[in-house]
Amino acid sequence: MSQTNFRIPLVATFVAISFLSPSLSQAQTNSPRKIQTPDTAAELKDASPKATPHTNATETAPKAKAPVKVEENEEPAVSDHGPAPRRLRQHGLGLGIGQTMLFGNYGKYGQDKITADLLYSYAASHSFDLLVDAHMSTHKDNSEEMKLMGLAGSIKGRMFEYDNFSPYFLAGLGFYAPQADRDGSGQTARKLTFGTNFGGGMDLRLNDNYVIGVMAQMHWPFKVQQDSGSDLKGYYMKLLLTGMYLF
């Protein structure tokens, strides 16, 4: 009797465990899984993918951007009304043709006439050029005669530039050798003297190699002393149409 009473509770316990075991297993299966996130920077660093010796370098290294190709022959953009770019250290050779007008005592011995001058220029900067003028002419008036010879150097300063058009002023010094054949007193001695020149003008660049313009230049040689007779003094002005070839 006592053994039978002991077996009944044991069998009931076993049956209850058998029914509860599937429910516990299903609850464990349906429970959500926890996602572990790194808490520190060290864990993030350790979690980063590491390259293996067999990894291709092109897969891990960032792709380099292709260099931008710049055309060397492209000209800078120029505004429609802005100054066109000027070439520096550029030489110029040309002619000036126009009227030579005599003043002072020079006008007593000769008449005005059309003459030609030889011009040379050098572009030293964007604003200033060197200009050299070489000229020689003979002016007659009845039995009298006036001979002019000069080599004048001046600085040509551009006031502003509008597109290919540029007005300028100039001033400088030079060497002169005037000579007069005076009626009654004979010919004066030709002596080399110093002098000044100044003036202004306008240039128009047709292209990179040709320039045309207008120039007015006053030449004022210093007084030429004479051993006999009166000293020779005077001045003259040139109004020229100019043309230059740049190279």
MOBEL-V853920 format. One record per residue. RES is the residue in three letters. PSI is psi as a letter, one per 30 degrees, with the letter a starting at -180 (none if undefined). OMEGA is omega in whole degrees, 0 to 359 (none if undefined). D_CENTER is the distance of its C-alpha to the mean C-alpha in Angstrom with 2 decimals. Layout:
BEGIN
res: (RES:RES)
psi: (PSI:PSI)
omega: (OMEGA:OMEGA)
d_center: (D_CENTER:D_CENTER)
END
This chain:
BEGIN
res: (MET:SER:GLN:THR:ASN:PHE:ARG:ILE:PRO:LEU:VAL:ALA:THR:PHE:VAL:ALA:ILE:SER:PHE:LEU:SER:PRO:SER:LEU:SER:GLN:ALA:GLN:THR:ASN:SER:PRO:ARG:LYS:ILE:GLN:THR:PRO:ASP:THR:ALA:ALA:GLU:LEU:LYS:ASP:ALA:SER:PRO:LYS:ALA:THR:PRO:HIS:THR:ASN:ALA:THR:GLU:THR:ALA:PRO:LYS:ALA:LYS:ALA:PRO:VAL:LYS:VAL:GLU:GLU:ASN:GLU:GLU:PRO:ALA:VAL:SER:ASP:HIS:GLY:PRO:ALA:PRO:ARG:ARG:LEU:ARG:GLN:HIS:GLY:LEU:GLY:LEU:GLY:ILE:GLY:GLN:THR:MET:LEU:PHE:GLY:ASN:TYR:GLY:LYS:TYR:GLY:GLN:ASP:LYS:ILE:THR:ALA:ASP:LEU:LEU:TYR:SER:TYR:ALA:ALA:SER:HIS:SER:PHE:ASP:LEU:LEU:VAL:ASP:ALA:HIS:MET:SER:THR:HIS:LYS:ASP:ASN:SER:GLU:GLU:MET:LYS:LEU:MET:GLY:LEU:ALA:GLY:SER:ILE:LYS:GLY:ARG:MET:PHE:GLU:TYR:ASP:ASN:PHE:SER:PRO:TYR:PHE:LEU:ALA:GLY:LEU:GLY:PHE:TYR:ALA:PRO:GLN:ALA:ASP:ARG:ASP:GLY:SER:GLY:GLN:THR:ALA:ARG:LYS:LEU:THR:PHE:GLY:THR:ASN:PHE:GLY:GLY:GLY:MET:ASP:LEU:ARG:LEU:ASN:ASP:ASN:TYR:VAL:ILE:GLY:VAL:MET:ALA:GLN:MET:HIS:TRP:PRO:PHE:LYS:VAL:GLN:GLN:ASP:SER:GLY:SER:ASP:LEU:LYS:GLY:TYR:TYR:MET:LYS:LEU:LEU:LEU:THR:GLY:MET:TYR:LEU:PHE)
psi: (e:e:e:e:e:e:e:e:e:e:e:e:e:e:e:e:e:e:e:f:e:e:e:e:e:e:e:e:e:f:k:k:k:k:k:k:k:k:f:l:e:e:e:e:e:f:f:k:k:k:k:l:f:g:k:k:e:f:e:e:k:k:k:k:k:k:k:k:k:k:k:f:f:k:k:k:k:k:l:e:g:l:k:k:k:k:k:l:h:k:l:k:k:a:l:k:k:a:k:j:k:k:l:b:f:e:f:f:f:l:l:k:l:k:l:k:k:k:k:k:l:k:j:f:a:f:f:k:l:k:k:k:k:k:l:k:l:k:k:k:j:c:f:l:k:k:k:k:k:l:j:k:k:l:k:j:k:k:e:l:k:j:b:g:k:j:l:l:l:l:k:a:l:l:k:l:i:l:k:k:j:k:k:e:g:a:k:l:k:j:k:k:l:l:l:l:k:l:a:l:a:k:k:j:j:e:a:f:f:k:k:l:a:k:k:k:k:k:k:i:k:l:k:j:k:k:e:k:a:l:l:k:k:a:l:l:k:k:j:k:k:l:k:k:k:k:none)
omega: (179:179:180:178:179:182:183:177:181:179:179:178:180:180:180:179:180:179:183:183:178:181:178:179:181:179:178:181:184:181:181:179:178:177:181:178:179:183:185:178:179:179:177:179:180:182:181:181:179:180:177:181:183:181:179:183:181:181:183:184:178:181:179:179:179:180:179:182:181:179:182:185:180:179:180:180:183:178:181:183:179:180:177:181:180:177:180:181:181:180:177:179:183:181:172:182:180:186:172:185:184:180:181:179:178:181:179:187:181:180:177:179:177:181:179:178:174:185:174:179:177:181:182:180:179:185:187:176:169:179:178:181:177:183:176:181:178:183:183:175:185:183:181:186:178:180:180:176:182:173:188:175:182:175:183:182:180:182:175:178:176:187:180:181:181:169:184:170:180:178:180:181:180:178:184:178:179:179:182:173:187:180:178:182:176:184:178:178:178:180:179:180:179:179:180:174:178:180:182:180:181:178:173:179:178:177:183:186:184:179:173:181:178:181:172:185:177:178:184:177:176:184:178:182:182:179:178:182:183:179:181:179:181:179:181:183:179:174:193:162:187:174:184:170:183:180:none)
d_center: (123.05:120.71:118.72:118.35:116.97:114.37:113.13:112.48:109.77:108.09:107.94:106.52:103.77:102.79:102.65:100.43:97.94:97.82:96.83:94.19:92.38:90.62:89.46:87.88:86.15:84.72:83.48:81.63:80.05:78.87:77.44:73.55:71.77:69.70:65.99:64.99:61.46:59.88:60.19:57.93:54.51:56.34:58.20:55.00:53.45:56.62:56.66:53.17:53.36:53.23:51.96:54.72:54.51:54.96:52.15:49.31:46.00:44.08:46.28:45.73:42.06:39.42:37.46:33.86:31.18:29.64:26.00:23.49:22.19:18.47:17.74:15.37:15.27:14.18:11.31:9.34:11.56:11.05:13.63:16.41:16.17:12.66:10.34:9.22:5.87:7.00:7.94:8.82:12.43:13.69:17.33:19.14:22.87:24.82:27.82:28.77:32.09:33.91:36.56:37.39:39.52:41.78:42.81:45.33:47.71:45.45:46.40:50.10:49.89:47.66:46.38:42.95:41.69:38.80:36.96:34.00:31.34:29.24:25.57:22.97:19.37:16.70:13.03:13.05:10.11:8.11:11.65:14.22:15.67:18.97:21.54:24.94:27.81:31.03:34.02:37.78:40.27:43.96:45.36:49.09:51.50:55.06:56.24:53.37:49.95:46.66:44.26:40.65:38.43:35.15:32.03:29.61:26.29:24.10:20.83:18.99:17.33:15.57:17.24:15.06:13.45:15.26:14.18:14.49:16.84:16.30:19.31:19.41:22.03:23.01:25.59:26.91:29.97:31.73:34.97:37.55:40.97:42.82:46.39:49.02:52.27:54.48:57.78:60.64:58.80:57.24:53.83:51.73:50.54:46.94:45.23:41.66:40.32:37.18:35.53:32.70:30.49:28.46:27.39:24.70:23.56:21.35:19.03:18.66:16.45:18.71:16.49:14.30:17.29:19.27:19.04:22.09:22.97:25.65:26.13:28.97:29.57:32.57:34.00:36.55:38.32:40.58:44.31:45.92:49.33:52.25:55.36:57.52:56.90:54.31:50.76:48.00:45.38:43.21:39.71:38.08:35.24:33.23:32.02:30.04:28.50:25.64:24.20:21.64:20.90:17.56:17.72)
END
